[in-house]
Amino acid sequence: MIPFALYCVKYLYLMGMYITCYFRTTLKIPIDQFCVRGRGGSMEQEMGELRRYRTQSISRGEFALSDSFYFYIKGLESIVDDQVTQRFSSEELVSWNLLTRTNHNFHYISLRLTIIWGLGVIIRYCVLFPLRITLAIIGLTWLVIGTTLVGFLPNKRLKNWLSELVHLMCYRICARGLSATIQYHNKENKPQKGGICVANHTSPIDIVILANDGCYAMVGQSHGGLMGVIQRSMVRSCPHVWFERSEMRDRNAVTSRLRAHVAAKTNLPILIFPEGTCINNTSVMMFKKGSFEIGGTIYPVAIKYDPRFGDAFWNSAKYNMVNYLLRMMTSWAIVVNVWYLPPMTRREGEDAAQFANRVKSAIAHQGGLLDMAWDGSLKRAKVKEEFKEQQQKMYSSMVMGKKGRNSQEPHTETTRRQ
């Protein structure tokens, strides 16, 4: 296996040398134009840059051998600087925060630093961790007992008030169990009843962070075990929306239930994470449009964690829930900023996908995050065929040029007449 890998590296090296010579001699392009870097721009602009050293141009609609180098360069750029898969791993820190999970070598630099790291381990595991886990157990226990007792009351204002009080109290106890330091901004834009709250997703504790400042109706799949007990007790006192596994696959059933919840203006705002997976809090990836087809008012929320005190990102492919919570409770603290953005509604002539992208861009801009168009499902799945076909169609339309457009016009005109 190793000799084969070395052979592949050698082959790519020779291919790169050949392409470099081709650019220097045949195309006579300066080598700095071929450096692997994020140049930006559209496909047509970058191919035009390659073609400007030859007689062909994009406008002529002809194939040029230099076009293949565009895809070659893009492939190399993806290998050297992959901006997608790195969003599914923990963010790298500039300086060490005395946690071995951040860097396994820093505490061996000097004896003084090793002593400081050892004292930190004692404080985090022997002092902070027992207190935090005690608070977490108290918060979850009171959540189950309190919501169950409130559930026996008739559906009146008293029940709703007590339900919100119990939820808020329990979430704040759980936040203390994480030593969460939360700063909320622009509270005048807090989600209102009958609305939909959408936020970028980094960790399961995002729910605790947001619910620490207000109550929300949760949306998710029904579970068994301890999580199932908590879900069943919560839904007795508050109209949370839990789906069975079979219902989650039925898009129409999910949409209809969410629309019915939003239609009742007295219900708590729904909390949805449209990315569908946890991202490492350096970027915001594609929002699923289903959340924006429901209708109603969207209340965007931007969440930004400070990784210097503790990494809140959950890498579900590497850690299970128990290990993740253990890492959270043995960190220094969870420091986070939350921005409530002005409410947004769907514009006239705007489809759900465009609306989702507009909300995503607003969240990314406010949180100082990178706005990415890639789907977060790439964390566990391959690239969709439609993305490949989109690139193929773009290049095909450039190669065909006016000829392809002219050949399609009579067919389009005949279709209109029919």
N, C-alpha and C positions, 0 to 999 in steps of 0.2 A: 504493500500500500504506500509506503514512504517513497520507494523509487518511482512509482507512478506519479506521485505528487510532485517530486522534483522534476520529472520529465515535463509535466504540465507547466511548471514555473519557467523552465528553460524554453519551452515552446512559446509562451507568452512573451518572454524577454526577446527572443529572436524576432517574433512578429512585431514587437514594438520598435526594434532597431530597423526592420525593413520599412515600416511605415514612416519612421523618422527620415530615412534616406529618401523615400518617395516624396515626402513633403519638401525636402531641401533641393532635390534635383529636378524631378518632373514637374511638380506644382509650383516650385520656387516660393514656398510660403515660409516666412520666418519661423524658427522653431518655437519662439515664445508664444506664437499663436496657437500652438498645439499642446501647451501645458495643461495638465489635468487640474482644472479648478472650476468652481461654480461661476460660469460666465453669465448665466441668466439669459433672458430673452426667449423668444418663441423658436419653434423648429425652423420656420421659414427664415428668420433673421440669422440664425446660426449657420444654416446651410448656405445662405447668401454670402456669409463671411467666408466660407470655404470656396464658394464658386467665383468669388470676385477676382481670383487669380487665374481663372480660365475664361474661355470664351462663352461657355454656357451661363445662363442666368435663370433664376427661378421663373421669371415671366415667360420664358420660351416654353416651359412645360416639357422639358426633355430630361432624360436620365443622365446623371453624371456620376462617374466612378467615385468622385470625392464625397458623394452623398453617403456612402457606406461608412465613411470615417466619422460622420456625426453620431451614428449608433455605436460605433466602436468607442468613441470618446465618452459617450453617456454610460456605457457599460463599465469603463475604467473608473469613471467618477463615482459610480454606485458602489464599486468594490472598495475604493480608497476612502470615500466619505459617505457611508450609508446613513441617510438622515431619517430612515424609517425604523429599522430594527433597534437602533440605539435609543429610541424613545421607550423601549420596553425593558430597559435596564436602569439601575440606579444612577442618579446624576453624580458626576464626578466633582469633587470639591477641590478648591484651590489650596486650602490649608487643612491640616488634619484636625478633627474635633475630638480626639482621644477615644474613638470607638474603633475597635479592631475590624468591624464590618466595613468601615470606610477604607482603611488601608492596613494591610497585615504586616507592614514592615516599619512603619513610623515609630512604634514604641521600642524599637531596638537601636535607635540612633545614639542614645546616651543613657547613662545610669540615672541622671536626674529626670529625664523624660519618662523612663521606665517606672520610677517611683511615683511620679505624678499620675501616670496611667493606672498603676496598681491602686492608688488611693481612690481614683475615679471608679474603678471596678467595685471596690468595697462600698462606696456610697450608693452606686446605682443598684447593685444587687442585694445588698444587706440592709439598706435604709429605705431607698425610694421604692424598690420593687414590692416589698411586703405591704407598704402603705397603699400603693396604687392598686394592687390586686384586691385588697380589702375594700377599697372604695368601689371598684368595678363590680364586685360581688354584691355589695349593698345596693348599688344602682340597679342592676339587673333584677335582683330579688324584689325590690320595691316596685319595679316596673311591672313585673308579673302579678304581684299581689294587688297593687293599686289599680291597674287597669281591669283586673278581674272583678274587684269590688265595685268599681264605677260602672261596669257593664250591667250590673243588676238594676241600676236606676232607670226610670223611664226616659224616653228620648225627649228631653226638654233642655232648656238653657242651662240648668244646674249641672246636668250630665256633661254637656259640652265644656262648660267652664272647668269642672273638676278634671275632666279628661285632659284638657290642655295643661292644667296645673301639674298633674301627675307626670305627663310626658316631659314637660319642661324641667321639672325637678330632677327626674331620673337621668335625663341627658346631661344635665349640668353636673351631676355627681359622677357620671361616667367620664365627662371631660376632665374633671379634677383627677380621675384615676389615670389619665394620660398626661397629667401636668400640662394641659393645653393652655397656651397663651394666645388668645384670639383678639384680633383688632377688626372691628366691623366699621365699614365706611359707607357713607351715603344711606343712612337708615331710612330716609324719607322714601326710598325706592324699594322698601321691603315688599316681598310678594303678598298679595291680598287674597282673600277668600274667593274661590271660584276661578283662580288663575292657575298658571302652570309655571313652576320654577325649574329652569334648566341651568346646569352648571357643568364645568369641566370636572373630570373624574380622575382622581389620583389614588384613592384608598377607600376601603369600606368605612373608615372613620369620617369620611366626608359628611355622612348623615349626622353623626354626633356633632360635628363642627357647626353645621347649619341649624340643626334643631336646638342648639344651645341658645339661639337667639329668637326662636319662634317655632311653632308647631307646623308640621307638614303631614300630608297624607302620603304614605309610602306606596310605591308600586314595585312589585316583584313576584317571583315565583314562590309558591308554597313549598315549605321544607318539612322534614320530619325531625325527630329528636328534640334537642334543647331549643334549636332555632324554631321548630314548629310550635313548641309550647309558648314561646315568646310571641310569635305571630298570632296565634289564636287568642291569646289574652289581650293583645293590643287591638285587634279588630273588634272586640266586644265593646270597647269604649270609644273608638274612633273609626270612621269609615275608610280604613286603609284598603287598598286594592291588591289582593293576592290572587294570582292565577295558578291554576293547575298546569302541569307540564303539557297536557294535550291542548289547553287553551292558548298557551304561549306560542304554539305553532300556527294558530289561527289568527291571522292579522286582523281580520274584520271583527272578530269577537273581542280582541283586546281594544281596538279603536272604539267600538261601541260602548264598552264599559267605561272607558276614560271620558268619552263625550258625555255620558250620563252623569258622571261625577262632576265634570266642569259645569254642566248645565245648572246644577244646584248651587247658587251663589252663596249659600251658607256653609258649604263644605270647605274644609281646609285646602290650601293650594297643594297641587300635586308636585312632588319632587321627582324629577327625572334627570338621568345622566345620559344624554343622547349618544355619547361616544360608544357606549356599550362595553367598555373595558377600561382598565386602569392604565393611565399614561404617567410617565415619570415626572410630571409637573414642569417640564421644560417647553411643552408645546400643547396645542389643542388639535386633535385630529378630527376627521370627518364626523359630522353629526348625522345620525340616522333621521331621515325625513319623516318617519312615522309619528314622532312626537309633535311635529308641526302641522300635521294633517287634522288634528283634533279640533282646532279652532280655539277661539278665546284669546286671552291676553297672555303673552309670554313675558316672564320676569327673569332676565338673564342674571347670573351670579358668577363672578370670577373668584376662584380660590387659588391662593399662592402660598405654598409652604416654604419655610426657611430651612434648608437642609443642613445648616451648620449645627443645629441642636439635635436633629434627629431626622432620619429619612422616612417620610411617611408613605412613600411609594410601595405598593404591594405587587411584587413579582409573583403572581400566582403559579407560574410555571416552575418556580424554584422553592417557594415556601408555602406550606399550608396555612390555614387560618390560625391555628394554635401557635405555630412558630412565628408568624407575623406579629400577633399580639404580644408575644414574649419580647420580640425585638422593640416594639413600640414602648412597652412598659419598662424596658431597661435602657432607653435612650435618656438623654439629658432632659429634653422637653419637646413638646410639639408646638412650634411657633408658626402661626398662620395669619394671613391677612385675607379678609373677605370683603369684596366690593359688590354692593347692590347697584345694578345698572338700571337706567330708566326703562319702564315697560315698553315692549315692542309688539306691534300687530302686523299682520300680513297685509302688504300693499296690494293695490288693485293691479291685476295682471301678473302677480308674482306667484310662482308655484311653490310647493312645499320645500323642494330642494334649494331653491334660491333664498327662501326665507331662512332656512337652517344655516346656510353659509353666511348670511348677513349677521345672524345672531352669534355664530361662532367667531366671526371676525371681531365683533364688538367685545366679546369675552377675552379673546387673545390680546387685543390691544390694551384693554384695561389691566389685565394681569401681567403684562410684560412677557407673554408667551409667544412662541412661534406658531403662526397660523399655517397648518398643513392640510392639504386636500386628500391625503391618503386615508384609507379606511383602517380603523383600529383593529378590525378582524384579521388583519395581516399578522397579528401576534400569534395566531394559531392556524391560519389558513394561507393558501397560496394566492398570488395575485389573480384577480378575476379576469376572465377572458375579455370582458368588455373594455378593460383598460388597454389591453394589447390591441384590440380591434380599433380603438380610438386612435392610437398612434399610427396604425396601418392606414386608416382612412385619411388621416391628415397628410401623410406622405403621398398616398395615392392621388389625392386631389391636387397636390403640387406637381406631381409628375405628369398627370393627365393634362393639367393646365386648361387652357381655353377649349382644347379639342374635346376633353371629357365633358366640360360644361355645355358646349354646343351640341354634343350628341345627346345630352339628356334633355335639352330644352324641347325638341319636338315631341318626345315621349310625355313630358310634363304637360305640354299644351294639349296633346290628344286626350290625356287623362282629365284635364279640366273641362274639355268639351263634352266628354261623356258624362 
